[in-house]
Amino acid sequence: AQSVAQPEDQVNVAEGNPLTVKCTYSVSGNPYLFWYVQYPNRGLQFLLKYITGDNLVKGSYGFEAEFNKSQTSFHLKKPSALVSDSALYFCAVRDYGAGSYQLTFGKGTKLSVIP
Amino acid sequence: GAGVSQSPSNKVTEKGKDVELRCDPISGHTALYWYRQRLGQGLEFLIYFQGNSAPDKSGLPSDRFSAERTGESVSTLTIQRTQQEDSAVYLCASSLTDVVETQYFGPGTRLLVL
C-alpha cells in the first residue's frame, strides 16, 4: 500500500523568507512523487515531480523539492516566499514498483505568506 | 491548448436525486481519472480509465457511483440516489499515458446535496 503524510495543516511564513512544506511517504516499491498547488476556487496545478535521477527537483514558480530516500521525504521548498504563493499544497505519491497508477494524495498544507 | 474542462461547475440537488458530472480531458490524453475532495481533505481516488482497457473502479465508494468514458474522450460520473455525504468537489484529471505522465486537473464540480 502507498501512503503520504503532510504533518502540518498550516504553515505561516513572512514574505521574503524561505519556506518549507513537509511531506513523507510510504511505498513498497519505487516512489514517484508529485507536488500540486490549489489556489482558491481553482483546480490543482502541477508544480514538480520526482521520477528518478537528481534528488533535487526544480519546478514551476521557483519551487523545488528534495527527494530523501533514507528519510522517505519529499519536502517542498522555496528560497524566498511571495504573498502570491499563499495556497493549498498537496503532496502525492505513486508506487511504481508495485505497478500502481493511482496517485495517493496527502491532506494538504495551507501556506500563508504574510506581507 | 485547452485544459481539462468539467461541467457543471456547481450542482445543488436534493437527497435521493441522480446527478451526472461531465469531464472533457485534454485532447490526446489516453488516461482519465476521477477524484473526490471532501472539505478539508485530500483527494480520494474514485475511478481510472486507460484507452480501451477495462476501467479500474476500485475507488468507487458504493454501487450508487458509476462512470463511463467514450473512447479516449468525454467521461461522465453518475451518482444515483444522492446522499448528503456525497457533497464534495469532484475532480477529473487526464494524462498522456498512465506511466509517469503528469496528471492535469480540471476545475472540478462542486456538488451539494441538500
Interface residues (C-beta under 8 A of the other chain):
Chain A: Y32 F34 Y36 R42 G43 L44 Q45 F46 K49 I51 F90 A92 Y96 Y101 Q102 L103 T104 F105 G106 K107 G108
Chain B: V4 A31 Y33 Y35 G40 Q41 G42 L43 F45 Y48 Q50 D56 G59 L91 A93 D98 V99 V100 T102 Q103 Y104 F105 G106 P107 G108
